[in-house]
Amino acid sequence: MLYCYNFHLNFQLVLNIHTVNIKIQPIVIMKKPNLFILFFLSLIIFSCSKDDGNEGLSGDIDPDGVNVKEEVLLDVNATSSGIAIEGATMNDGGVTPTGGVDFSLDYTSQTAFQDYGFEIILDAPTDFAGAYIQLFDENGMADSYIDVPSSATESYYGGKFLSKERKDIFAKKGASTQKDEDTVIDVNFSNTVPAGTFCYAICVYDSQGNISQPQEVCVTVESWGGNVNLVGNWDFTKQIDNGETINVGEESCDSYDSTLYCENGAQLDVELEECYTLNDLAITFNENGTYFFSQESNYKSYDYAASNEACEVIYEEDGGEAYTSSGNWAFNEEENILTLVEFEYTETGDGETYTDVEPDGYLLLEGEITLSANELIISESDTFNGETDVYEYFFSKK
């Protein structure tokens, strides 16, 4: 049986003053479990040496050992069966790389979330026709591989991050650190994939049948919860957007130039505003890794019909909108990152209420936190077309 992987995995870890070089060659007919396990033990030792960055707090952030579950090596065949990629097929065996097409990734590790999954983001080569994905462990490759044709991939804007317009406070971001030309493979998990670690190898192929050499990535599926200092009720106090401070209850406006076309035939050059006021936001983090938040806001927008008739700029204000979100939260103790994965939300406005369920989850928030006994600060940054926007959200503990 042929597999598309005869590969070398090179890692260099700096542990205090010692440098450890580990070289792994998981070929199907040769098993090297000792080296594979040593690699993961090295990662665990490395991660444990890092400070969690939470100042002003003492004690074990994870007394129940929630995060330890992430160190469990998952069975590759069971995990493969819990993966779904829309438009892809699962095939027995493997394939053999031929060369003739170049491909590389700029990362060797990723984070994933239960019931949600992760994204494989790549810069697809010319004449890209698809990709092959196969999980592996110390015993070699999984029994099957996933064939992902190009028709099953999407551009960055079609990925998990920007699936639809949102009205929650965290949805104002319009980009992330990916590039316009990025191709996304949306990997979904069933509820059979637990917290833990697995690795996969990926090859790409072109329309001529050429298959690239593989690239290897190890994935950590985060546990829900993981920091007891976050558990409790928090009230939003302010946000800082690119240096501008906006307090709760304070109106924030964006202005832009436009032309008002009047009913009487006149045309006016005008400056229009779109304004938003966040009146209240309360979020609860539960010890079992679930969260719930509710927010109340108002919008002021341009009333085109009234302005057209009156030949002057007229604004309309909504009667107020409410948004609630529920799902799960995870804490990445190595990178001090808080993540919210939403599974259900409700919007109320104009006398109507709409509730929707996200069966595959929606990545609502992923930001670095600064945490004290009474204050939580969540920081995000988005880079797009060379410009970086920085957002900070401030909460006080009830």
N, C-alpha and C positions, 0 to 999 in steps of 0.2 A: 504494500500500500504506500502511495506517495503522499508526502505532505509538503506544504509550501514553505516549511521552516527548517532551515539548517543554519542557525543563527548564533551570534555571540552577544552577550549582554554584559556590558562593562559598567561597573559602578565604582565610584570613589567616595568613601565616607571619611570625614575627618572627625575623629573622636579624641577630644582634647589635643594632645600633641602627637597622637598616633594616626597614621594614614593606613587605611585598609583597602586593598584592591581586590575585588572579587570578579572572577570571570566565569560565566555560566554558559554551558553548551547543552541545552536540553534537546538532544536529538531523539527521535522517537524510539530507536532501538537501544539507546544507552540511557540508563537512569543514573542521576547524580543527586539524590535527595539530600545528602549532607550539605553540599554547597548551596543548594536552593534554600534549605532551612537556615543556613548561616547568613545568607543574604537578608532574609526577613528578620532574623534576630538582630542583625546589625542595624536595620532600619528602626526596630523597636528601641534599641539602646540609644540611637541617635535622637529619636523623637523625644525620649524621656529626659534627655539632657537639656531640652529647650524650655525657656521660661514662658509661662502662659500669658504674661503681660498684664495681668489683672492687679493693679496697684490698689492698696488700701483694703485688701481682702486677705484673710488668712484661713488656714484649714484646707482639707482635701476637697477640691472642687467636684470630685467624682467618687464619693464614698461607696456607692453601689457598684462600681466597676463597669459602668455603662460603656465607656470608651474602650475597655479591654476587648469587648466583642469584635471590634474592628480589626484586631490582630489575628483573628481566626482565619486560617487558609480555607477558602471555600472549595468544595468539590466542583471541578470544572465541568463535568457532564451535567450535574444537577443545575449548576448556574446557567449553562448554555440553554437548557430547556426552559429556563425562566426568562430568557431574553426575547424580546419581540421588536423587530424593525419593520415598519410598514413597507410592503413592496419587496421585501427580501425573502430569500428561501434558505432553509436549513438542509444541508446535504451531508451524507455520510462520507467519511474519509477525509481527503485533503487534496491539494493541488501543488504543483511544483513550479517555482519561479523560473522564468526564462531570461529575465533581463530585457533590455530594449526599451524600458520605460523607467524614468527616474522619479523617486518619491522619497520624502523625508518628513518627519514630524519634529517640532521644536519642543516637545515635552515627552517625558518618560513616565510620568505618574499623573493620576487624575483622581478626583473625588466624585462619588456617586451617592445617590440617596435611595432608600428603600421605597418601593412602590412608584418611584419616579424614574430612576435611571441616570443617564448622563449623555453628553454629546461628544462625538468625535469630530473635531474641527480640523480641517486640512486644506492646504492650498493644492487643489487638484492639478495634475499635469495636463499638458496638451493632449487632446484626444482621449480624455478620461472616460472610461466606459463603466467603471464600477470598482468595488473593493471586495476582498475576501477577509473575513475575520475569524480567528480561531483561538479559543482559550487554551492555556497550557498551565501545567504545574510541574512538580519535581518528577512526575512519572511520564512526562511528555505531553503530547497534544490531546485535546478532547477528541471524542469519537466522531464529531461532526464539525463542520465549518459553516459560516453564514456567507452567502453570496448576496452582496448589496449592489444591484445595478445602479447606474447613475440616475435613473428615473426615480429611485427610492431615496435619493439625497435631495438636499434643498440648499438654497442660499442662506446666508446667515440670518437674514430677516425672517425666514420661515421657520426658524428653530424654536426651541422651547421658550427662549427669553422674551420674544416679542410676538406671542401667538395672537394677541388681540388687544384692542384698546382697553386700558384699565383706568379706574377712577380712584384707586387707592393712592395714598401719598407716595408710596415707593415706585409708582409706575411712571413718574415724570421723566425718567431717563429714556433717552432715545437711541442709545448705542451702548456698546461695550468695547472691550479691548480687541475685538476681532476686526478683520479687514473686509473690504467690499468683496474681494475675490474669494473669500473663504467658502468652502463647501462643508456642509454639516450632515452628519449621520446621526439621526435621533434614535438613541438606544433606550428602549423602555423596559422596565422590570415588572414582572408579575409579583404577587405578594409572597411567592415562594423563595425569593432571593433575600436572605437576611443580611445583617451587618457582617462585614468581614472583608477579606482581601482576595483578589484574583488578578491574573495577568492575561493579556491577550496579545496576539501578534496580528498585524494587518498588512496586507499587500494590496496594491492597486493594479488594475489592468486596463488596457486600451482596446479600441475596436479591432485592432489587428491580432489580438490574442496574446500580446506581450504581458508578462506578469512581473511586477517589480520585486526586488528583494524586500523582506518583511521588516517592519519596525515593531518594537515591543513596548508595551505600556502596562504598568501595574495600577490597578484601580482599588481604592479604599471605599467601601460602601459604609457610609457614616451611620452610627447609632443615633437614634432619636434621643434628645436631651444631652446630658453630659456635663453640665455645669450647674451645680445646685445654687450658686450665687445669683443666677438669673431667675430662678423660680420666684414667682410673686406677681404683683400687679404694678404696672408702670404707667405713668401719665406723661404724654408728650408735652414738652415745654417750648421748644424752638427748633428751628433748622437753620443751618448755614449753607447757602448755595453759592459756591464760588466767591466766598468772602462776604456775601450779603446775609445779614441776620434777619430772620422773619420769625417773630414770636407767634405763639398760638393765639388765634383770634385776630391776627393782623393780616390785612389785605396785601396780596402780592400780585403785581401786574406785569404783563409783557406788552410792549407797544410796537407797532409797525405802521409804516406808511401805506396808504391805499388811495383809491379814487372812489368817491361817492357819485354814483350815477342817479340823478334825480328824475322823478316822474315828469317834471316840466321840461326835461331835456338838458338841464344844466349839469355841469361836471365840477366837482370840488375835490381838491387835493386835501386829504384829511389824515390825521394820525389816530389810529384805532388802538383800543386796549382790550386785552383779555385778562380778567382778574379772578383770583382764586383766594378764598379764605378758609383755612382749616380752623374750625371752631373747637374741636375736641378730638382727641385720639387716646384711647386707653387700650393697653395690650397686657394680656395675662400669659405667662409662661408656666406651664404645669410640669410637675416632676416627672410625669410619664412621657414627656417629650411632645405633648400637644400644646397648641397655642390658640388663643382667640383674641381678635382685636375688633374694635368698632370705632368708626370715625364719623364726624359730622362736618359738613363743609357747605360753602356757598360759591356760586359762580356768577360773574357779571360778564355778559357777552354782547356783541354788536347785534342790534335788531335791524336787519337789512330792510325788511318791508316797511317798518315805521320810518326809518331814516330816508328811504327812497321817496316816500310820500311827503315828508316834512322838509326834505332837502337840508337836513342837518343831522349830525350824528346823535343817535338815540341808543341808549343801552337798555338791556333788560336783565333783571336779576331773577334767578330761579328761587323757588320757595325753600331751598335747602335740600341737600342730599345726604343720605346715610349709606355707609358701606360697612359691611362686616365680613370678616375673613376667618376661616378656621383651617387648621392643618397641623403640620408637625414642625418642630424646630430641632436643629442639630448644632452642636458646637465642635468645631475643629480645634482641638487643644494645641496642635503644633503651630497653626497659623493664626490662632486667636480669631477665627471667623465664625460668625453667627449666620445661619441659613434658615429661612422660612420657606417651606414648601406648602403651598395652598392646595387644598382638596375641595373646598366649597366656599362660595361667597354669595352675598346678597346685596343688591343695590336697590335703594328706595329713592324715588324722585318723581316730581310731577304727579303725585298721587298713585304711582304704580310701584310695585315691588317685583323684582326679578331675582330668582335664585338659580345658580348654576353649579353643577358638580364637575370637578376636574378629575376624571378617573385616572389619568396618568400623572396628575400633579402639575402645578405651575410654580416655577421658581420665582417667588415673590421678592425675595431679598437675599443678598449674599454680601455681607460687609464685615469689616474688621471692627472689633468693639474695644472700648475703654470702659472698665467697670469698677465702680467703687461701691461702698455700702448703700449709697443713696442716689447714685447717678449712673445712667447708662448712656454711652455715646456710640452710635453706629456710624461708621464712615464708609462711603463708597466713592469710587472714581471711575469715570467712563472716558476712554480715549477713542476718538473717531476723527479720521482725516487729520491726524496730527495734533488735535486739540483735546485737552483733558478737562473734564468737568469734575468738580469735587463736591460731594454732598455729605453733610453731617446732620444726624438726627439726635436730639437730646431728650432724655426721659428722666423723670424723677420717680423714686420708689414711693408707693403709698404707705 
